[in-house]
Structures are given as C-alpha cells and as structure tokens.
Amino acid sequence: MENSYNRLKSGAWGLRVCGDKPSPGQTVEVTRRDGTVRRETVGKVVWSGPDKWHTGVTVHLCTIATADSSTTGAEDTTNTLCVECGSRRATTTAPDSSGIMGSVCGRCARLDPMERSYA
C-alpha cells in the first residue's frame, strides 16, 4: 500500500500512512494521484484503525507538519481549503447566503454573502 494525501475532519489536507504507526517529525514518502512522489513530515497522528477497503491493513491519518512545528504536531493551516472555490488558502471564516459559516480564502471573503453558497 502506498501512502497518500487525505482530507482530515478539520478540512485540512493530511497524510494517510499505511503500515506501522509514524512518529511526529518522521518523514514519509507520499504518492500523489498523478504518480509523483513527495516527502512530507508527519505532524500528529489524529486517527489509527483498519483500512475499510483492504483487509488486514492498518492506516494512520496524520497532520502535515510545518517547517517550524515538525515535532509539535501543529497542523499546517495553509492546506485548509476554501469552501467556496476550493483553493488551499482559506484564512478566515465568512457566512454564505443562508448564514452558514465556512473557511474561505481572501478573494471569496470579499464576495457579498449572497454570492456565496457552501451547500
């Protein structure tokens, strides 16, 4: 099984590591959908359990460490997706046309609330 990127419950991109449980600060190779391989540093293991698609395989969902927090387990907030346009630069929250709050990038935050829809 290959390690891959996975969306975490927080909305940020994280790592899906197969096999042995990684340690915070450990570097793992992650295969992207296009087949390219990147090296990422594990921030914090947020969930471990059986893989629901492959019997007998244990997976670990981890945050991606930032350069200044590789051993603290802090989450990389630059990977938080904008709920409106999908960019990886959501830095603020704003309501949509029905009042639902969501993480948005600066460009989408400037839109009128009636122009945003997160549903």
GIDA-V819923 format. One record per run of one state. SS is the DSSP state (h for helix, s for strand, l for the rest). FROM is the first residue (numbers start at 1). LEN is the number of residues. If there is no record, write none. Layout:
[[SS	FROM	LEN] [SS	FROM	LEN]]
//
This chain:
[[l	1	3] [s	4	4] [l	8	4] [s	12	7] [l	19	8] [s	27	5] [l	32	5] [s	37	14] [l	51	7] [s	58	7] [l	65	12] [h	77	3] [s	80	1] [l	81	11] [s	92	4] [l	96	5] [s	101	4] [l	105	1] [h	106	4] [l	110	3] [h	113	3] [l	116	4]]
//
